Amino acid sequence: MSGFRIFKTEEFDKDYAKLDKSEQKRVDKILRQLMERGDKVGKPLAGLSFFREKKFNGKRLYYLVYRDILVVLILAISDKKAQQATINQILINLAEYQQYIFETLRKKGII
């Protein structure tokens, strides 16, 4: 099995830019883990096996795993205080995230 492709949202990019260098290195390490074994990293959320979080330094990295097409979409980073609001927002936008992934893969000629 080949590795997972990683895609990132603009929200993730903004959250990532706010992290200090040590936290960015930790996130980079998590992203490498996700490329190798995306659906085995982190903890499932909201009863959905494909919606996951990985904790680091008191923060949480949220992502969706599309196992059938070997894609991980990195969504956002939040602290414990904003956790529920972040999860709720992601759940509202699940269909949009899926559409974004398939459109991106089509543009790249992957599907």
Secondary structure, DSSP 4 states (H G I P E B T S, - for coil): -PPPEEEE-HHHHHHHHHS-HHHHHHHHHHHHHHHHHGGGSSEEETTEEEEEEEEETTEEEEEEEEGGGTEEEEEEEEEGGGHHHHHHHHHHTHHHHHHHHHHHHHHTT--
